[in-house]
Amino acid sequence: MPVMEYLERNAKLYGNEVALIELNPEEPDSRRKTWKEAELIEPNRFEPYRREITWSIFNEKANRFANMLIERGIKKGDKVAIIMYNCLEWLPIYFGILKTGAIAVPFNFRYDADEILYCAELAEVDVIVFGPAFIGRIEQHAERLSKGRLLIYVGDGCPLFAESYRELVADCSSASPEIEITDEDYGAIYFSSGTTGFPKAILHKHQSLTQAAQMEQKHHKTGRDDTFLCIPPLYHTGAKFHWMGSLVAGSKAVLLKGTKPKTILEAVSSERCTIVWLLVPWAQDILDMFDSGELDPKNYHLDQWRLMHIGAQPVPPSLIKRWKEYFPNHEYDTNYGLSESTGPGCVHLGVENIHKVGAIGIPGYRWECKIVNENNEIVKQGDVGELCVKGPGVMTCYYNNPEATAEVLKDGWLYTGDMAMQDKDGFYFLVDRKKDVIVSGGENIYPVQIEDFLRQNQKIKDVAVIGLSDRRLGEKTAAIIEIKDGMECTKEEIEEFCMGLPRYKRPKEIIFDEIPRNATGKIEKPALRKRYGADNLVAKEVTE
């Protein structure tokens, strides 16, 4: 059952009920373009930007977009990319793509112009839908991107190199396009990167999307009366598929712009949210402001909040212990997954297993897990090996990359590249990562990209980037730099040089030292992690 059928059902059964709310408490209503204008009209009566749509309108918008794409020649198997910030248009566009039988291809909104071009060509996309924040990035390669592709702009002031979303869909039919789609048809491509930092296009069938949606609803018992607060970006598999629990339940969700503690609490309070998915830094910030007295939970309407769950990075058990001191009645869950497994949930703790905080949990709904050694033999309980998962959410392949596919897909099992162990009770714990990806604040940071950039500095002989434990972010990037003989370099010089990197990729620590390499020339990052105390934060707490 493709997930679009849930949308059709909700439109019929709950058509007049609110499906989605877009909320930005830090910006004025769109009718008042600036804070100053808002204050002039009604002093001290600032109203946050807020929009909502019903299930019926949601479905109609998806149908209009689908019919427009079909009129423009888009058919089954074609690929439509989305690069936008969260907004009310995002999900109707996504579902409109699915309704045509085309493949939805969400782009990370952090991509720079070159990465957008690279991923568009890698996935062979036929259409790119983009928002106002991405005009400059698209324009840099507009000539190449527009060759054989339709560029659709969502927002005011459409650039000359694109076509306006509003004008394109204005006269399109709101009826379902009635394209026959099955679980075996291809539905989406998501992007991931290995230790090299080069994106791989992950192809999923509709079966994967449906599995993720049904699993989320089952894991968190999402019901008709729940309201889910969605803060992370919708290009992220975690955000979208956690929201799909609301789709299956036919319940309301809030798309919140802003991650400040006050912003989150005000949204939970004003919209009466019952389920909130947080990243570790956001939960940490909320607790820190409670501890300091800057915020008081008693000033908010939080009694209806029943579940807080975390994913995307290791979770310190001490954080959940502190959380329960403020919210003793909250259910808690953590989810493990990767884009190759349609996001979070192939392993999850389960709300009934809070006594096992520190573990990633047990196999999720319809999933199997095993841990193997280098000889592909299942290890004994308590021994460390590579975590493998199997289930209806496993990707079909890395698009146009059979070699990479063969490395991770074997007899239906997905080899995650993560090292884990299983305790005597059957719970899985992450121990380390084979991959060198740094997970900082829920975002993947790829060391090789930073290393390649730093090597352009004429004073640098060698460089290695590793992750160091960080209380708030989980991990922070550290650049260990070896300076060329006879040269001098300061930390300030490196920091200035790194201004050429996107903010989130800039190293948080600069360390001058020799770079150890083994006999084959590979950097010995385990030795660096040991030297600088970068052992996995969760692994430390699990063993204590």
C-alpha positions as CSV (number, residue, x, y, z in Angstrom):
1,M,0.0,0.0,0.0
2,P,1.8,3.2,-1.2
3,V,1.8,6.0,1.4
4,M,-0.2,8.2,-1.0
5,E,-3.3,6.1,-0.2
6,Y,-3.1,7.3,3.4
7,L,-3.3,10.8,2.2
8,E,-6.3,10.0,0.0
9,R,-8.0,8.3,3.0
10,N,-7.3,11.2,5.3
11,A,-8.8,13.6,2.8
12,K,-12.0,11.6,2.7
13,L,-12.4,10.8,6.3
14,Y,-10.9,13.9,8.0
15,G,-10.9,16.4,5.2
16,N,-11.8,19.4,7.3
17,E,-9.4,18.7,10.1
18,V,-6.0,20.4,10.2
19,A,-3.2,18.3,8.9
20,L,-0.2,20.6,8.9
21,I,0.8,23.8,10.7
22,E,3.7,25.9,9.7
23,L,4.9,27.9,12.7
24,N,7.7,30.4,13.1
25,P,7.5,32.1,16.5
26,E,10.7,34.2,15.8
27,E,9.2,35.9,12.7
28,P,6.2,38.2,12.4
29,D,3.1,37.3,10.4
30,S,3.6,37.5,6.6
31,R,1.1,40.4,6.6
32,R,3.7,42.4,8.7
33,K,7.0,42.1,6.9
34,T,9.2,43.3,9.7
35,W,9.3,43.5,13.4
36,K,9.2,47.3,13.1
37,E,6.1,47.3,11.0
38,A,4.4,44.9,13.4
39,E,5.2,47.2,16.3
40,L,3.9,50.3,14.5
41,I,0.6,48.6,13.7
42,E,0.0,47.1,17.1
43,P,2.6,47.8,19.8
44,N,3.3,44.8,22.0
45,R,0.9,42.6,19.9
46,F,3.4,40.6,17.9
47,E,1.8,37.6,16.2
48,P,4.0,34.7,15.1
49,Y,4.0,33.6,11.5
50,R,1.5,30.7,11.3
51,R,-0.2,28.9,8.4
52,E,-2.2,25.7,8.3
53,I,-3.8,23.4,5.8
54,T,-6.5,20.7,6.2
55,W,-6.1,17.1,4.9
56,S,-8.4,18.0,2.0
57,I,-6.3,21.0,0.9
58,F,-3.1,19.0,1.4
59,N,-4.4,16.3,-0.9
60,E,-5.7,18.8,-3.5
61,K,-2.3,20.6,-3.6
62,A,-0.5,17.3,-4.1
63,N,-2.9,16.4,-6.9
64,R,-2.5,19.8,-8.6
65,F,1.3,19.5,-8.5
66,A,1.1,15.9,-9.8
67,N,-1.2,16.8,-12.7
68,M,1.1,19.8,-13.6
69,L,4.1,17.4,-13.7
70,I,2.2,15.0,-15.9
71,E,1.2,17.8,-18.3
72,R,4.9,18.7,-18.5
73,G,5.8,15.2,-19.5
74,I,6.9,13.7,-16.2
75,K,6.2,10.0,-16.0
76,K,6.9,6.9,-14.0
77,G,10.5,6.5,-13.1
78,D,11.5,10.2,-13.8
79,K,13.1,12.0,-10.9
80,V,12.1,15.2,-9.2
81,A,14.4,16.9,-6.7
82,I,13.3,19.2,-3.9
83,I,15.6,21.7,-2.2
84,M,13.6,23.9,0.2
85,Y,13.4,24.8,3.8
86,N,10.5,23.4,5.8
87,C,7.2,25.0,4.7
88,L,3.6,24.1,4.0
89,E,4.4,23.5,0.4
90,W,7.1,20.9,1.0
91,L,5.0,17.8,1.8
92,P,2.3,18.4,-0.8
93,I,5.0,18.7,-3.4
94,Y,6.6,15.5,-2.2
95,F,3.4,13.6,-2.4
96,G,2.5,15.2,-5.7
97,I,5.7,13.7,-7.1
98,L,4.9,10.3,-5.7
99,K,1.4,10.4,-7.2
100,T,2.8,10.7,-10.7
101,G,4.9,7.6,-10.2
102,A,8.0,9.7,-10.4
103,I,10.8,9.4,-7.9
104,A,11.1,12.1,-5.2
105,V,14.7,13.2,-4.6
106,P,15.1,15.5,-1.5
107,F,18.3,17.5,-1.4
108,N,20.1,18.5,1.8
109,F,19.5,22.3,2.1
110,R,23.1,22.6,3.2
111,Y,24.4,21.7,-0.3
112,D,26.4,24.4,-2.0
113,A,26.1,25.1,-5.7
114,D,28.6,22.4,-6.7
115,E,27.0,19.8,-4.6
116,I,23.6,20.6,-6.0
117,L,24.9,20.2,-9.5
118,Y,26.8,16.9,-8.6
119,C,23.7,15.3,-7.0
120,A,21.4,16.4,-9.8
121,E,23.6,14.7,-12.3
122,L,24.3,11.7,-10.1
123,A,20.6,11.0,-9.7
124,E,19.7,12.1,-13.2
125,V,17.0,14.3,-12.0
126,D,14.5,15.7,-14.5
127,V,13.0,18.5,-12.4
128,I,14.4,20.7,-9.5
129,V,11.9,22.4,-7.2
130,F,13.6,25.1,-5.1
131,G,12.8,27.9,-2.7
132,P,13.9,31.5,-2.2
133,A,17.1,30.7,-0.2
134,F,18.5,28.7,-3.1
135,I,18.2,31.1,-5.9
136,G,21.9,32.1,-5.8
137,R,23.1,28.5,-5.6
138,I,20.9,27.3,-8.5
139,E,21.9,30.4,-10.5
140,Q,25.6,29.6,-10.3
141,H,25.0,26.5,-12.5
142,A,21.6,27.5,-14.0
143,E,22.9,26.9,-17.6
144,R,23.9,23.3,-16.9
145,L,21.0,22.6,-14.5
146,S,18.4,23.8,-16.9
147,K,19.6,21.6,-19.8
148,G,16.9,19.0,-20.2
149,R,15.5,19.9,-16.8
150,L,12.5,21.9,-15.6
151,L,13.4,24.3,-12.8
152,I,10.4,25.3,-10.6
153,Y,10.6,28.1,-8.1
154,V,8.4,28.2,-5.0
155,G,8.0,31.7,-3.6
156,D,7.7,35.4,-4.5
157,G,9.8,37.0,-7.3
158,C,10.5,34.1,-9.6
159,P,14.0,34.3,-11.2
160,L,14.2,34.4,-15.0
161,F,15.9,31.0,-15.3
162,A,13.0,29.2,-13.6
163,E,9.2,28.8,-13.8
164,S,6.8,29.8,-11.0
165,Y,5.2,27.1,-9.0
166,R,2.1,29.2,-8.3
167,E,1.5,29.9,-12.0
168,L,2.2,26.3,-13.1
169,V,-0.3,24.8,-10.7
170,A,-3.0,27.5,-10.7
171,D,-5.2,26.0,-13.4
172,C,-4.3,22.3,-12.8
173,S,-6.9,19.8,-11.8
174,S,-7.2,18.9,-8.1
175,A,-8.4,15.4,-8.9
176,S,-6.2,12.4,-8.3
177,P,-4.2,11.6,-11.4
178,E,-5.0,7.9,-11.0
179,I,-1.6,6.6,-11.9
180,E,-1.3,2.9,-10.9
181,I,1.5,2.6,-8.4
182,T,2.6,-0.5,-6.4
183,D,4.9,-1.2,-3.5
184,E,7.4,-2.5,-6.0
185,D,7.7,0.7,-7.9
186,Y,10.5,3.1,-7.1
187,G,9.5,5.9,-4.8
188,A,12.5,8.0,-3.6
189,I,16.2,8.6,-3.7
190,Y,18.0,9.9,-0.7
191,F,21.7,10.9,-0.5
192,S,24.3,9.5,1.8
193,S,28.1,9.7,2.0
194,G,30.7,7.3,3.0
195,T,34.1,8.0,4.5
196,T,35.2,9.6,1.2
197,G,32.5,12.3,1.6
198,F,31.2,11.8,-2.0
199,P,27.4,11.4,-2.0
200,K,25.8,8.2,-3.0
201,A,22.2,8.1,-4.3
202,I,20.1,5.6,-2.3
203,L,17.2,4.2,-4.2
204,H,14.1,3.0,-2.3
205,K,10.9,1.4,-3.5
206,H,7.5,2.5,-2.3
207,Q,7.5,-0.5,0.0
208,S,10.3,1.2,2.0
209,L,8.3,4.4,2.5
210,T,5.2,2.5,3.6
211,Q,7.2,0.4,6.0
212,A,8.8,3.5,7.6
213,A,5.3,5.1,8.0
214,Q,3.6,2.1,9.5
215,M,6.6,1.3,11.8
216,E,6.7,4.9,13.2
217,Q,3.0,4.8,14.0
218,K,3.4,1.4,15.7
219,H,6.5,2.2,17.7
220,H,5.1,5.4,19.2
221,K,1.5,4.5,19.2
222,T,0.6,7.7,17.3
223,G,-3.2,8.3,17.6
224,R,-5.8,10.6,16.2
225,D,-5.5,12.9,19.2
226,D,-1.7,13.3,18.9
227,T,0.1,16.4,17.6
228,F,3.6,15.8,16.4
229,L,6.2,18.6,16.6
230,C,8.5,18.4,13.6
231,I,11.7,20.5,13.9
232,P,14.4,18.9,11.8
233,P,14.4,19.5,8.0
234,L,12.1,17.4,5.9
235,Y,14.9,16.4,3.5
236,H,16.1,14.3,6.4
237,T,14.7,10.8,6.5
238,G,14.2,11.0,10.2
239,A,12.0,14.1,10.1
240,K,9.9,12.9,7.2
241,F,9.3,9.4,8.4
242,H,8.7,10.3,12.0
243,W,6.0,12.6,10.6
244,M,4.6,9.8,8.6
245,G,3.4,8.2,11.9
246,S,0.9,11.2,11.9
247,L,0.0,10.4,8.3
248,V,-0.9,6.8,9.2
249,A,-2.9,8.0,12.3
250,G,-4.6,10.9,10.5
251,S,-3.4,13.3,13.1
252,K,-2.0,16.8,13.2
253,A,1.6,17.9,12.9
254,V,3.5,21.2,13.4
255,L,6.4,22.2,11.2
256,L,8.4,24.5,13.5
257,K,11.1,26.9,12.3
258,G,13.6,27.5,15.1
259,T,15.5,25.4,17.6
260,K,15.9,27.7,20.6
261,P,14.6,26.2,23.9
262,K,12.0,29.0,24.3
263,T,10.8,28.5,20.7
264,I,10.4,24.8,21.2
265,L,8.5,25.1,24.5
266,E,6.3,27.9,23.2
267,A,5.3,25.7,20.2
268,V,4.6,22.7,22.4
269,S,2.5,24.9,24.7
270,S,0.6,26.9,22.1
271,E,-0.1,24.0,19.7
272,R,-0.6,21.4,22.5
273,C,2.0,19.1,21.0
274,T,2.1,15.5,22.5
275,I,5.0,14.0,20.6
276,V,8.4,15.8,20.1
277,W,11.5,14.5,18.3
278,L,14.6,16.3,19.5
279,L,18.3,16.1,18.7
280,V,20.7,15.9,21.6
281,P,21.8,19.5,21.4
282,W,18.3,20.8,21.6
283,A,17.4,18.6,24.6
284,Q,20.7,19.7,26.2
285,D,19.9,23.4,25.7
286,I,16.4,23.0,27.2
287,L,17.8,21.3,30.3
288,D,20.6,23.9,30.7
289,M,18.1,26.8,30.6
290,F,15.9,25.0,33.1
291,D,19.0,24.5,35.4
292,S,20.0,28.1,35.1
293,G,16.5,29.4,35.8
294,E,16.4,31.2,32.4
295,L,13.3,29.2,31.6
296,D,10.7,27.7,34.0
297,P,8.7,24.7,32.7
298,K,5.8,25.9,34.9
299,N,5.3,28.9,32.6
300,Y,4.3,26.6,29.7
301,H,1.3,24.3,29.0
302,L,3.2,21.0,28.9
303,D,0.9,18.5,30.6
304,Q,-0.2,17.0,27.3
305,W,3.4,16.3,26.2
306,R,3.6,12.5,26.5
307,L,6.6,11.4,24.4
308,M,10.1,12.7,23.8
309,H,12.3,10.7,21.5
310,I,15.8,11.3,20.1
311,G,17.7,10.0,17.2
312,A,20.4,10.8,14.6
313,Q,23.3,10.5,17.1
314,P,24.4,8.7,20.2
315,V,22.5,9.7,23.3
316,P,24.3,10.1,26.7
317,P,22.3,8.2,29.4
318,S,23.0,11.1,31.7
319,L,21.0,13.4,29.5
320,I,17.9,11.2,29.8
321,K,18.4,10.9,33.5
322,R,18.3,14.7,33.8
323,W,15.3,14.9,31.4
324,K,13.3,12.6,33.6
325,E,14.0,14.8,36.6
326,Y,12.0,17.6,34.9
327,F,9.6,15.4,33.0
328,P,9.1,12.2,35.2
329,N,5.9,11.2,33.3
330,H,7.4,11.4,29.8
331,E,7.8,8.3,27.7
332,Y,11.2,8.1,26.0
333,D,12.5,6.4,23.0
334,T,15.6,6.4,20.8
335,N,15.9,5.3,17.2
336,Y,18.8,4.0,15.2
337,G,18.8,3.9,11.4
338,L,20.4,5.2,8.3
339,S,19.2,6.4,4.9
340,E,19.9,3.0,3.5
341,S,17.3,1.6,5.9
342,T,14.7,4.4,5.2
343,G,15.9,6.4,8.2
344,P,15.2,5.7,11.9
345,G,13.7,2.7,13.5
346,C,15.3,-0.5,12.2
347,V,16.6,-0.6,15.8
348,H,14.8,1.2,18.5
349,L,14.8,1.2,22.3
350,G,11.0,1.1,22.8
351,V,9.1,3.3,25.3
352,E,8.8,0.3,27.7
353,N,12.6,-0.1,27.9
354,I,13.8,3.1,29.4
355,H,15.8,1.0,32.0
356,K,18.1,0.2,29.0
357,V,19.0,3.8,28.2
358,G,22.4,3.8,26.5
359,A,21.4,1.0,24.1
360,I,20.1,1.7,20.7
361,G,17.6,-1.0,21.4
362,I,16.1,-4.1,19.8
363,P,15.0,-4.8,16.2
364,G,12.2,-2.5,15.0
365,Y,8.9,-3.5,13.6
366,R,9.4,-6.2,10.8
367,W,13.2,-5.8,11.2
368,E,16.0,-8.4,11.9
369,C,19.5,-7.7,13.2
370,K,22.7,-9.6,13.5
371,I,26.3,-8.8,14.4
372,V,29.1,-10.4,12.4
373,N,32.9,-10.5,12.4
374,E,35.3,-10.0,9.5
375,N,34.6,-13.5,8.3
376,N,30.9,-12.8,8.2
377,E,30.2,-15.1,11.1
378,I,27.7,-14.2,13.8
379,V,29.6,-13.3,16.9
380,K,28.7,-14.4,20.5
381,Q,26.6,-12.2,22.7
382,G,28.9,-9.6,24.3
383,D,31.4,-9.6,21.4
384,V,31.8,-6.6,19.1
385,G,31.2,-6.9,15.4
386,E,29.5,-5.1,12.5
387,L,25.8,-4.5,12.8
388,C,23.7,-5.8,10.0
389,V,19.9,-5.2,9.5
390,K,17.3,-6.8,7.3
391,G,13.7,-5.8,6.6
392,P,11.2,-4.3,4.1
393,G,12.9,-0.9,4.5
394,V,16.3,-1.8,3.1
395,M,17.3,0.2,0.0
396,T,17.2,-1.4,-3.5
397,C,20.7,-0.2,-4.4
398,Y,23.0,2.8,-4.7
399,Y,21.7,4.2,-7.9
400,N,24.2,3.6,-10.8
401,N,26.8,2.2,-8.4
402,P,26.8,-1.6,-8.4
403,E,30.2,-1.8,-6.8
404,A,29.2,0.2,-3.7
405,T,25.9,-1.7,-3.5
406,A,27.7,-5.0,-3.5
407,E,29.8,-3.9,-0.5
408,V,26.8,-3.3,1.8
409,L,24.0,-5.5,0.5
410,K,24.5,-9.2,0.9
411,D,21.7,-11.8,0.8
412,G,19.2,-9.2,1.7
413,W,21.2,-7.9,4.7
414,L,22.4,-4.3,4.9
415,Y,25.9,-4.0,6.4
416,T,25.8,-0.7,8.3
417,G,29.5,-0.2,8.9
418,D,28.7,0.5,12.6
419,M,30.3,-1.7,15.2
420,A,28.0,-2.9,17.9
421,M,27.5,-5.5,20.7
422,Q,24.5,-7.3,22.1
423,D,24.0,-7.7,25.8
424,K,22.5,-10.8,27.5
425,D,19.0,-9.3,27.3
426,G,19.2,-8.9,23.6
427,F,19.7,-5.2,23.5
428,Y,22.1,-3.7,21.0
429,F,24.7,-1.1,21.9
430,L,26.8,1.0,19.4
431,V,30.5,0.7,20.2
432,D,32.2,2.6,17.4
433,R,31.9,3.4,13.7
434,K,33.8,1.8,10.9
435,K,33.2,5.0,9.0
436,D,34.9,8.1,10.0
437,V,31.8,10.3,9.7
438,I,31.4,12.8,12.5
439,V,27.9,13.2,13.8
440,S,27.6,16.7,15.2
441,G,24.2,18.0,16.4
442,G,22.5,15.3,14.3
443,E,24.3,16.4,11.1
444,N,26.8,14.2,9.3
445,I,30.2,15.8,8.7
446,Y,32.7,14.2,6.4
447,P,36.3,14.6,7.4
448,V,37.8,14.1,4.0
449,Q,36.0,17.2,2.6
450,I,37.5,19.3,5.4
451,E,40.9,17.7,5.0
452,D,41.0,18.3,1.3
453,F,40.1,21.9,1.9
454,L,42.8,22.4,4.5
455,R,45.5,20.8,2.4
456,Q,45.1,23.8,0.0
457,N,46.9,25.9,2.6
458,Q,50.5,26.3,1.6
459,K,51.7,26.0,5.2
460,I,50.1,22.6,5.9
461,K,52.0,19.4,5.3
462,D,49.4,17.0,6.5
463,V,46.0,17.0,8.3
464,A,43.5,14.7,9.9
465,V,40.0,15.6,11.0
466,I,38.4,13.5,13.8
467,G,35.5,13.9,16.1
468,L,35.9,14.7,19.8
469,S,33.2,14.1,22.4
470,D,31.1,17.2,23.1
471,R,28.5,17.5,25.8
472,R,26.0,19.5,23.7
473,L,26.6,18.4,20.1
474,G,27.6,14.7,20.7
475,E,30.7,15.3,18.7
476,K,32.7,18.3,17.5
477,T,35.2,18.5,14.7
478,A,38.9,18.7,15.5
479,A,41.6,19.3,12.9
480,I,45.0,17.9,13.7
481,I,47.5,19.8,11.6
482,E,51.1,19.1,10.8
483,I,52.9,22.3,9.5
484,K,55.6,22.1,6.8
485,D,59.2,22.2,8.1
486,G,60.6,25.6,8.6
487,M,57.2,27.3,8.6
488,E,55.2,28.9,11.3
489,C,51.4,29.0,11.6
490,T,48.9,30.1,14.3
491,K,45.5,28.9,15.2
492,E,44.1,32.3,14.2
493,E,45.5,31.8,10.7
494,I,43.8,28.4,10.3
495,E,40.5,29.8,11.6
496,E,40.7,32.6,9.1
497,F,41.5,30.2,6.3
498,C,38.5,28.0,7.3
499,M,36.1,30.9,6.7
500,G,36.0,29.5,3.2
501,L,34.2,26.5,4.5
502,P,30.4,26.4,5.3
503,R,30.0,27.2,9.0
504,Y,29.0,23.7,10.1
505,K,32.2,22.2,8.5
506,R,34.6,24.6,10.2
507,P,36.7,22.7,12.8
508,K,35.8,23.6,16.4
509,E,39.3,22.6,17.6
510,I,42.7,23.3,16.0
511,I,45.5,21.0,17.2
512,F,49.1,21.2,15.9
513,D,50.8,17.8,15.9
514,E,52.4,15.2,13.7
515,I,50.0,13.0,11.7
516,P,50.6,9.2,12.2
517,R,50.3,7.1,9.1
518,N,50.6,3.3,8.7
519,A,52.7,1.3,6.3
520,T,50.1,1.6,3.5
521,G,50.0,5.4,3.9
522,K,46.6,5.6,5.7
523,I,46.1,8.0,8.6
524,E,45.9,6.1,11.9
525,K,42.8,7.9,13.2
526,P,42.3,5.4,16.0
527,A,45.6,6.4,17.4
528,L,44.6,10.1,17.2
529,R,41.3,9.4,18.9
530,K,43.1,7.7,21.7
531,R,45.7,10.4,22.0
532,Y,43.1,13.1,22.3
533,G,40.5,11.2,24.3
534,A,37.9,11.0,21.5
535,D,36.4,7.7,22.6
536,N,32.7,7.4,21.9
537,L,30.7,9.2,24.5
538,V,28.0,6.6,24.7
539,A,30.4,3.7,24.8
540,K,32.1,5.2,27.8
541,E,28.8,5.6,29.7
542,V,27.6,2.1,28.8
543,T,30.7,0.5,30.3
544,E,30.6,2.6,33.5
